[in-house]
Amino acid sequence: MQKSQAEVTQQNQQKYLVSGAVDFSTVPDLLRQVSGFISGSHPADGAPVVIDLSQVNECNSAALAWMLEIVRLARLKDIALYFENLPATVSTIAKAYGVEKEIREYCR
């Protein structure tokens, strides 16, 4: 069985593109990458950090847990954060777990 792959690419000072699979095997590394970006983030004029999920080609419930942890980390640093292009799978899982409203609050 082939291991899933994913990466986070910085698009500009406040925007990050996630590509690949966001699943149980990739979430630990993705969390480290995004945590590093958030920890070092100093958004100009209070501009939000944006995480674009348009290139995520596969995900499961680990993606939802990853997103909730990123939101928590951003709150600790008082950084506004938004997700763009939420995969339909994540929306369905969030609804099943009763956290769709919380996730939608952080989506554009």
Secondary structure, DSSP 8 states (H G I E B T S, - for coil): -----EEEEE-SSSEEEEEEEESTTTHHHHHHHHHHHHHT---GGG--EEEEEEEEEEE-HHHHHHHHHHHHHHHHTT--EEEES--HHHHHHHHHHT-HHHHHTTB-
